[in-house]
């Protein structure tokens, strides 16, 4: 079973937020987050996909998700890359990932 770990980003009023999760279907899961049926902490925001990794097992994906949730530096680098690519600036320099 192929599983995916993903990082979402959303520009808030005061900071750029990230969300890390795992799924079997990235497109379906992103749509769920954006239509309000995703995780409670993601509701009411417009999310974009910042990063995806593929794993052969659910255990590998869940382990990587755990590590990414604790790797603030990696998520901040994704935010910097996304905001630079979109030619926008994060609301403030201290992103709250």
C-alpha positions as CSV (number, residue, x, y, z in Angstrom):
1,X,0.0,0.0,0.0
2,X,1.5,3.3,-1.0
3,X,1.2,6.1,1.6
4,X,2.1,9.7,1.4
5,X,3.3,12.3,3.9
6,X,2.4,15.9,3.1
7,X,3.1,19.4,4.3
8,X,0.4,22.0,3.7
9,X,0.9,25.8,4.0
10,X,-1.6,28.6,4.6
11,X,-0.9,32.4,4.9
12,X,-2.8,33.6,8.0
13,X,-3.3,37.2,9.1
14,X,-0.4,37.2,11.4
15,X,1.7,34.2,10.4
16,X,2.2,31.5,7.8
17,X,1.0,28.2,9.1
18,X,2.0,24.6,8.2
19,X,0.2,21.3,8.7
20,X,1.8,17.8,8.4
21,X,-0.2,14.7,7.8
22,X,-0.2,11.3,6.0
23,X,-2.7,9.8,3.6
24,X,-3.3,7.3,0.8
25,X,-4.6,10.0,-1.6
26,X,-3.0,13.4,-1.5
27,X,-5.4,15.2,-3.8
28,X,-8.5,13.9,-1.9
29,X,-7.0,14.9,1.4
30,X,-6.0,18.4,0.3
31,X,-9.6,18.9,-0.9
32,X,-10.9,17.7,2.5
33,X,-8.7,20.2,4.3
34,X,-9.9,23.0,2.0
35,X,-13.6,22.2,2.1
36,X,-13.8,22.0,5.9
37,X,-13.9,18.3,6.4
38,X,-10.2,17.9,7.2
39,X,-8.5,18.1,10.6
40,X,-10.1,20.6,13.0
41,X,-7.0,22.7,13.1
42,X,-7.1,23.2,9.3
43,X,-10.7,24.4,8.9
44,X,-11.4,27.9,7.6
45,X,-8.1,28.3,5.8
46,X,-7.0,28.0,2.2
47,X,-4.2,25.4,2.1
48,X,-1.6,24.7,-0.6
49,X,0.6,21.7,-1.0
50,X,4.2,22.5,-0.1
51,X,5.8,19.1,0.0
52,X,5.0,15.4,-0.6
53,X,6.9,12.2,0.2
54,X,5.9,8.6,-0.8
55,X,6.4,5.5,1.4
56,X,5.7,1.8,0.9
57,X,4.0,1.3,4.2
58,X,1.7,3.1,6.6
59,X,4.3,2.6,9.4
60,X,7.0,4.4,7.4
61,X,4.7,7.2,6.5
62,X,3.5,7.7,10.1
63,X,7.1,7.6,11.4
64,X,8.1,10.3,8.9
65,X,5.0,12.4,9.8
66,X,6.1,12.3,13.4
67,X,9.6,13.5,12.6
68,X,8.4,16.3,10.2
69,X,6.0,17.6,12.9
70,X,9.0,18.1,15.1
71,X,11.3,19.5,12.4
72,X,10.4,23.2,12.5
73,X,13.5,24.2,10.5
74,X,12.5,22.0,7.5
75,X,8.9,23.4,7.5
76,X,10.3,27.0,7.7
77,X,12.5,26.3,4.7
78,X,9.4,25.1,2.8
79,X,7.5,28.3,3.7
80,X,10.5,30.4,2.6
81,X,10.6,28.5,-0.7
82,X,6.9,28.8,-1.3
83,X,6.7,32.5,-0.5
84,X,9.7,33.2,-2.7
85,X,8.2,31.2,-5.6
86,X,4.9,33.1,-5.2
87,X,6.9,36.4,-4.9
88,X,5.1,37.2,-1.7
89,X,6.4,37.7,1.8
90,X,5.4,35.8,4.9
91,X,3.3,38.0,7.3
92,X,6.3,38.3,9.6
93,X,9.8,36.8,9.8
94,X,9.0,34.4,12.7
95,X,6.8,31.8,11.0
96,X,4.7,29.7,13.4
97,X,5.1,26.3,11.9
